[in-house]
């Protein structure tokens, strides 16, 4: 251990003592900064050698990997990295090494750790990014080397990305990402090959990148200190998670959630249940995720709404979930119907709220009522400021503080650096400590009528439809809203085929009706306001798997404008006047005018304002 300045030291004496209270195999390591993250692995190997680190199902048998063998694998990775990079003592500015791979969790975990343990900066890159986005990130950070997954698709992605780089910059070198067997079970590495060179507590060890929902993804630094701050997440919670088995089967290591769990594994002794390490890696499907979680007797399931919603349709899955410590749902919100159903069955569902810039912002595995599954309490290691936006909606600003020293800021509050998240939240109707995600300020659609539409929950409803891969709502500065919908690959068709287009619209119409039932009157979408995405112009998606809104709207700007023009032209075609104005013909004329205006039938005694005729 080494001494650390009072300013840089994490005040661990103020951290609640909630972890490793009863464990006989795990003792919490020092987290004040006297040891850097790269040194904590050996500390755990020396002091927690009997504690399990990874579990996976191997054809009906559960395999356990403990700290000592993982540290040996990390050392093997350190030696490989230093050989690739021609390492020498005294690196002044450590080069950045990218990882572009779809590797299994254990291999990815080991290599990311090995890179910063070797004295370099690790940069995990999502293979869900487009070649243009990857090229942008590589150029932005001056990445010098990339470990590329050996999957043909990933190799092609890397090749396309590098082709887009300007010849005026230094092209990064590439090498193959190691496989599990290249790291585990290898001869022990000589200590002289892995001497650790300490640098500052505020030196960057990892770069993450934002999801790129509104633009190209942006690099976000993680320093030694920030990694330690992230590792304290569960210390500020209500549950002692030491020794609990967490399902990380679908948590990507290139995502902020993956790095946070990586940090918490080191600090709290969480046991990670993962897929069997293999090449190519196991595809994290709905059934595979469930089977692997059950096989390892998982206590806490971390998953995404789409998977939990499919499990909710299976009573066996629901009963099993109800017997677990909890379900942590991230990357979006469960539908109200599914969340309420799971709560009624005794499932402890928790909403995970956070961002790459700020880390986790919700308290995890709290003791709140199961019925409040859709709400979260702010974590006790952050300082939130909530700025009223009207209608009971608040925008969240996060203020830097000793347990969350923000490295990306865009505003100040009371002289302190802060980050305006653009996230909109609404408070629980009776519990002032609970909040729900409403949407984002930069996603809100403001119509020419002055009415506002929050597209997020409506898109979420459509995204549950098996015929739909992704949906993006449009209508900003227009009188009516609509959807651009990308068909699921299983239902792809030529959009120029009007018969198939009509058939597709009919298939997804029940989901649109469900969204309309949820939406306010002015946000309803009619069938003529649906654009099917062209397979030659596919959506781009974030690391979370959500469509990049602004990119999609820009790609389909022409089609959207043409649709509004055609709707406008149709609305200007007058309904023929009756030859005589008898009660019957007048009634028929009014009926046709209303029908053409609303693009839907309304009963003769229907409420025109309720049907949306006030727009």
N, C-alpha and C positions, 0 to 999 in steps of 0.2 A: 504494500500500500504506500501511497505518497500523500504528502500534505496538500491541501487545496485552499485557495483563498476563501475568505468569508463570503465574498460576493458571488463566487462561482459554486460554492458548496450548496447542496440541496439540504434544506433543514429537516432532516429525517425525524428529528425529535418531535416534530409537529404532525408526522404521519400517523394516522390511527393504527394501532396494533391489532389488525384483523386477520392476518395471514400466518400460516404455519403454527397455529396455536396448539394443535394436538398431534401433528404429524410426527412419526418416529423415524422417518427417512429423509425429511427435508428441513433444512434450516435456511432462513432467508439470508442472502448475501448482503454485504454492505452496499447501500444504494445512495450514499451521500456524494459520490464522485471520487472518493479515494481510490476506487478501482474503476477502470474504464469498462465499457461493455465487453470489449474483446477479452478482458481478463476474468470476467465473471464465469465464463464457461469452464476454465480450469479450476476456479474456486469451487464450482459446483461438483466438478469431477472429483476433487480432493475431499470435499466435505459432505457431498450428497451422493456418493457413489452407488448406493443401493436404490436410489429413487428412480422410478421409470421416467423416461422422457417421451418416447414414442411407442404407440401400440398400433398394430395393423393385423387384419385378418388374412391369413395365408392358407387358403383352401380348408377352412374350418378350424384351423389352429391359430391362436392369437400369439403373435410374436412381440416380445418386449425388447426395446433398445434403451439402454441406460446411458447416463452421462459419460462415463469413461470411454466407451467405444465411439460415442459421437465426437468427443474431443479429439480422439485419434483420427477420426475421419476429417475433422476440420483441419488438423495439422497436415494431413495429406493434401487437402485442398490448398493450404497456405503454400506448401512446397511447389505445387503445380503452378499456382498463380505467379509466384516469384520467378520461377523458371521461364514462364511465358513472357514476363515483363522485364527480364534481365535486371532483377532487383539489386540495388546496392544500398549500403548504409547511408542514412542521412538524407532521405528524400525531403526536399524543401517544399515542393508543391506536389502532393501525391496525384498521379494520373487517375482519371475516372475510368472504371471498367464497367461496361454495360452487360446486363444479362438479358438476352432475348430468347426465351425458351418456354416450353410447356412441360417442364420436368415435373416429376413427382415431388411432393411436399418436402420429404426428407432431404433429397438431393439438392433442391433449391435452397432450403434452410442452411445446409452445410456450406454451400458455395458462396452464398451471400455473406455469411459470417466469415468464411475464409478470406474473402477479398479485403474486408476492413481489418481482420486480424493480421493480414500480410502487410498492412500499411498503405493500402490503396482505398479508393472510395467506390463503394458498390452502387450501381444504378440499375435496379430492376425495371425492365421496360415491358409493358403489357403487350403480348402478341395480338391483342385485339385492336391495337392501333393500326391506322392506315400507314402505308409506306411514307406518305408525305409527313404525317405526324411524327413518325420515328426519326425521319431525316431532320426535322425541325429540332427535336430534342437532342439528337447527337451533335448537331451544329451548335445549339445553344450552350451546351455544357462542354464542348470540345472533348468529347469522349474519344479516348485513345485506343481502346480495345473492347471488343464485344465477344462474350461467350454466347455462341449461337446454338440453340437446340438442334439436335440431329434429325428432327422430324422434317421431311421434305417440304411441308407447308411453311414451317418456320424458316428453313433455309432460303426458300423463295422470297419470303417476306423481307428477310435481311438483305438479300441481293437487290430487290426492288428499291428498298429504302436507301441503300448506299449509292445506287445509280443516280438518285436525286440530289446527292450532295454536290456542291460546287467544287470544281477542280482547284479553286483558290484556297481551300482549307485542307488541313492534313487529314487524309483519309484514315479512319480507324482500321486497325488490324482485326482479324477475326480468328477464332479457334473454336473447336467443338466444345459444347458444354459437357462436362464429365457425366457419366452414368453412376448409379448407386454403387455398383461393384468396383468402380474405379477409385472409390473413396473408402468404403468399408471393407474390412478384412485384408487390408494392405499391410506390408511391413511397417513397423513402427518408425516414425520419422525422427531423425537425429535432432536434439535440441538446438544445435548450432544452425540448423536450416530454418528454424522458426522463431528466432529471437524477436521479441516484441519491442518495437520502438515506440515509446510513449510520446504523444504530442499533447496539445492543449485540450482541456475539457470542452472547449467551444469549437474544436475542429470538426469539420463535416466528415462523417463516416459513411453515410448513405444519402443518396438523392432518391426521393420518390417523385412521381409526377401526378398532377391533378388529373381528374377524369376527362377534362376537356369538353365539358357539356356545352359550353358557350363559345369556345374557340379551340385553337391548338392546345394540347396539354402543356402545363407549365411545370418546370422542375421545382421541387420543394426540398430544402436541405434538412437533414436530420444530423445533429451533432451528437457527440458523446453524451453531453448533458441532456439533450432532448430525448434521446433513447431511454435514459434513466427515468426521466419524467414520465414517459409513456408507460414504463414498467410499473408505475405506481397505481395504475387505473383501478385494479381490484382492491388495493389497500384502502381506497376511499369508498368501497362498497359495503354491503351489509352481510356478505357471505364469505366465509373462509373457503377459498377455492383450492387450497393446497391439496394435491392428491386427487382432485376431481378430474374425471376424464372428459375432455372437451372434444367434440367432433369438429375437426378442421378440414373435413374432406373436400368442401367446396370453397374454402378460404384461399384465394390466390396469394402467394407470397410476394407478388409484385404490387399488391394493393396495400394501402395504409392499414387496413384491418389486419392483414397478414403480418405486417411488421409490428403492430401493437401486440398481437398475440405472441409473436416471437419474443418481444421484450418481457411480456408477463410470464412466459414459460420460465425465463431465466430468473425472474425475481420472486415468483410465488410458488413454483413447483407444480403448475398445471401439467397434466399429462395429455399429450396430443394424440388423439385417435385419427389416423390418416389411412389413405389407401396404400396397399402394398406397393413398395417401390419397384417400378418396372419400366421398361421402354418398349413401346410408347406408354406414357402414363395412362392410368385408368381414367376414362371419361366419367366425370362426376354426374351421372344421371340420377333420376329420381329414385329408382329402385336400388341402384348400387349404393347410393348415399345411405338409404335406410338400412339395407342389409349390413353394411360395414359398421354402422353406428350400433346396431343391435348386437352384432358379433363381439364388439369390444366393450359391451355394457356401458355405453356412453352415459355420463351424467348430465352434460349440458350440450345441447345441439346448437351450433351456429349455422344458420342457413339463410336462404333468400325467400321472399314471398311466394314466388312461382312454385318452388318445391314444397313448402309447407302447405300451400293450398291444395296441391295434389295429394299429399299425405292425408289432409283433412277429409278427403273423400273415402278413405279406407278406415273402417272402424278399428281394425287391428293396430294400425299406425297411431290412431288417436289415443287408444288405450295405453299404448307404450309411451307416447309423449307425456301423458298425464302422470306416468310413474317416474318421470325424470325430474331432476332438480329444476330445470328450466329450458326454455327455447329462446335463443337470442336471434332476432330477425333483423337483418341489415340490408342495405342497398335499395330500400323502398318500403312501402307500407302494405300490410295485409289488407285484403278487402274487409269491410266492416262485417259482412255476413260470416266469413270464415273465422275472423278473430273472435267474434262473439260466440260462435259455436264452440270453438276450442276452449274458451273461458268457461262455458257452461259444462264442459266435460272435464274441467279441472286441470287444464294445461296452463302452466305458468309461462305465458308468452311475454317477452320483453322486447321493446323497441330500441334498437341500437341507433344512436344519432351521433354523427361526427363528420369530420372532413379531413382531407389530407393536410390542409394548412393548420388546423387546430387540434387534430387528434380526436380522441373520444370525448364527447361533451355530455353524454347521458350517464347516469348512474346505472351500473350493470347488476343484474340479479338482486333487485331491491325487494323490500318486504311490503311493497304496495299491494293493494287488492288486485286479485286476478282479473276482476271485471274492468279494471283500468288499463288493460293490456295495450291499448292504442296510445297511451300517454307515457311520458318519461319525466323523471326528475333530473335536474342538472347535477352533474358530478360535483362532488364537494372540493375538487382540486382545480376548479376553474372559476373565473369571475365573469358572469354574464351581465350584460346591460341590455335591457329590452326597450326599444324605441317604438312607442305607439304609432301605428299607421292608419288608424281609423277602423271602425267596424269590429273592434276587439282584437285586431291583428297587430302583432308586434314584429319588428325586425330585430334579429339578434346581432349584437356586437360583443365580441369576446375580448376582454382586457388582459394584457400580459400580467403575470404574477409569478411568485417564486416556484410554484409547482407546474407552471405552464408558461414558460418564457417563449413567447411567440417569435418565430424566426421570419415569418411573413406577416407584414402589417400594412394597413392602408389608411389608417386614421388614428386619432388619439382620443382618449377619454380622460378628463381630469389630469392632463399632462402625461398620461401613461400610454405607451404604444398599444394599439388595439387592431382588431381585424373585423371589418364589417362583412358579415357572412353572406348578405343578401337573402338569407333564409327567413321566411315568414312563419311565425308560430302563433298558435291560439292557446289560451289558458283553459284548463279544466273548469267546468261550470261551478264546481263546489270545492275543489281542492286547489288552492292557489299555488301549491308547490309543483303541480304537474302541468305539462305542456304537450301539445301535439303539433306535428309538422303540418303546415298549411300549404306551403309551396315556396317559390322563390320570387323575389321582387322583379328579377330580370326575365321571368317566364310569364308574368301576368299579361293577359291580353286585354287591352282597352279598346272597346269598340267605338265607332263614330257616334254612337248614342250616349257615350259616357259610361255605359255599364262595363263591368269588369268580369272577366272569366279566368278562373284558376284552372289551367289545363291539366295539371298533374294527376288529380284523382280520376279525371275522365279518361286520360290516356292509360292509366293503370287498369281501368275496367276493360278497355279494348285489348290491352296486352295479355289479358287472361284468356282471350279467345284462341283456340288451337289453330285457327286459320291465319292468325296474324303474328308476324315476327316482331313488328314495331309499329307504333302509331304516334304521329306528331300532330298536334292541333294548331290551326292557324286562324287568323281573323283580326290581328292587331290593326287598328285604324280602318277597319271594315265594319260593315253593319251586321254581318253574319259570320258565324264560325264554321269551320270545316276540319276534316282530317286528311292527312296524307298517310296512307296505310301501306306498309310493305307486307305482302303475303308471305306466310311461312313457306320455306323451300318445298315442303310437301304439297303445297297448293299453288305453286308458281304457274303463271300462264302468260300468254302474249296479251298485253293490255290493249292492243289494237283490235283484238277479237271482241267485238261488242257483246256477243252472246256469253262468252266466258266472263267478261267484265261484269255483266249484269248478274250472272250466277254467283260470282264472288261477293258482290255487294249484298245480294240476298242472303248469303250464308252468314255474313258478319252483321247483318242488320239487327238481329236480336241483341247483340252486344252494344250496338249504337243506341238501341232503345233503352237498354239498361243504363247506359251513361246519361241519356236524356232524362231518365227518371230521377237520377241523382242530381243533375245539373239544374241551376236556376233557369227560368223561362228564356232569358235572353241568350243562354249558352247552348240551347238545343241545336243539334246538327241534323239537317235533312239529308235524304238519300242523294240528292243531286249535289251535295257539298262534300262528297268523298272522292278523293283522288287515289287511285291505285298506283303504287310505285313501280317504275319500270325496272326490270331485272338488270338492265344495263346501267342503271343509276341507283345502285343499292344504298341503303342507309349506312352511315358509319356509326359505330357504337362506342360508348365509354368503357372503361375497365369494369364498371358495374354492370355492363350489359344493357344499359339504357341508350336510346337513340340520342345522338348529338343534335339537340334541337336547332340551334342556329345554323349548323352545317346543312341539315335537311331542308330547312326553310330557304336557305340560299340556293341549294341545288334545285329546288322545285319552285323557285320564284316565278319563272315564266308560266308554268302550268297553273299556278295559283292565280296569277293575274288573268290568264285566259279564261279560267273558270268564272271569275267575278265578271269579266266582260260579257261572257255568254249569258250569265244569270241576269245581268243588267239589260242586255238586249231583249231577252225573253220578257222581262218585266215591263218593258216599254211597248210590247205588242199589245194593243188594246183588245179587251174582250169585246167581240161584236155587240153592238147595241141591239136590243130587241126591236122588231118592226112595230110593235105596239107595247104600251106600258100597262098591261093588265097586271093584277096581283101575281098571277102565276108566272108570267114572263119576267117581271121585275124580281121576283123571288129567285128565279133561275139565274138571272144576270148577277145578282149579288153573290149567290152561291159560287158561281164560276170565278168572280173577281177574288173572293176570299181564298178559294182553293188554289188559284194561280199564284196568289201572293205568298201563301204559306207553304206551297208545294206539298200540301197534305190535305186530306179531307177533314172537315169539321162538321159535326152534326148541325142541323138547322137551329137547334136550341143550345148549341155549345157557346161557351164564354169566349168571345174573340180575344179579349185581353189575356185571358188565361192561356189561350193557344199561341200567344206571342205576336198578336196582330198590332201591338202598340209600338213596334219598332219602326 
